[in-house]
């Protein structure tokens, strides 16, 4: 009888170990894909913002002859760079939340990864800050 319990405990532990490794494996793949997507989203948003700014600068300002327009464009390039990263991150976060819900990845990913992408209410954030 005692040997049966040991065998059942071994089987259960082995199953839990396999499940834990699978969750870690899925988390690694998910994070790799999410990182690549975030980089692509940031680059695309920077390109779009750059094209819009260039169009506006060429349409409304004389970029070729005005030295102030060139200076403004240089400053806006830095703003575009920062805004592109910000937009890329927001897009990435929204798509990750959507993918977790749509493809039911909460069952396949570790709880820490799922918790990272969940939106927290104000009460939860305040409670977390109090700790």
N, C-alpha and C positions, 0 to 999 in steps of 0.2 A: 504494500500500500504506500509506504513511504517513498519507494523508488518511483512509483507512478507520479506522485506529486513532484518529485525532482525532475522527472522527464517533462511533465507539463510546464513546470517553471522554466526549464531550459528552452523549451519550444517557444514559450511566451516571450522570454528575454531575447531570443534570437529574432523573433518577428518584430519586436520593438526596436531592436538594433538595426534591422534592415529598413524599417520604416523611417527611423531617424536619419540613416545614410541617404535614403531616397529624398527626403525633405531637404537635406543639405545640398544634395546634387541639383535638385530643382531650383533651390534658392540661388545657387551659383549660376546656373543657366539663365534664370530670370534676371538677375542683377547684371550679367554680361549683356544680355539683349537690351535691358533698360538703359544701360550706360551708352551703348552704341546709339540707341534711339535718341537719348538726350543730346549727345554730341551732334547728331544729324539735325535735330530740331533747332538747336542753337545756331548752327551754321546756316540753315535755311532761313531762319528768322532774321539773322544778321544780313544775309543777302537781300531779302525782301525789304528790310528797313533801309539798307544802303541804296537800293534801286529807287525807292520812293523818295528818299532825301535827295539823291542825285537828280531825279526828274524835277523835283520842286526847285532845286537850286538852279538848274539850267533853264527852267521855264520862267521863273519869276526874278531871278538875279542873274546878272551878267557874270558868270563864273570865269569866263576866259580873260576878261580885262580888269575886273575889279579885285584889288588885293585884299580888301576886307571880306569879300565873298569867299575867297580861298581860305582865309583864317577861320571864318565861320564854319566852312566845310570841314576843316581839320578838327575843330572842337566837336562838331556834330559826329565825326567819325568815332571819337572816343565814347560819346553818348550812345551811338548805335551799337558799339561793341558791348557795352554794359547792358543795354536794353535787350540785345539779342540773347545774351546769356540768361537774363531774367525771364524773357518770354520762352526760351527753350526749356528752362526748368519748369515753368508753370505748365507748359504743354506736356512735358514728360510726366509730371505728377498726375495730371488729369488722365492721360492715357493709361498710366499704370493702375490707377484706381479703377478705371473702366475695364481694363483687361482682367484684373483680379475678380471683379464681379461677373463679367461676361463669361469667362472661361472657368469659373468656380475654382480659382487657384488657391483659395484660402485653405482648402483641404490638403493641397500638395506642398504648400510652402510652410516654413516654420512660423510660429506665432509672432516672433519679433519682426520678421519681414512684413507680414500682413499688418501688424500694428503700426509700422512706420508709415504706411500709405493710407491708413484710415484717418478720416477727418475727425478731429476732436471738438467737442462742444466747449463753450466758454467755461462751463462749470468744471469739466474734466481738466482743462488747462490750468484753471485756478487751483484746483485740488492738487495737481501735480507740482505746481510752484510752491505750495505750502509744505510739501514733504521735504 
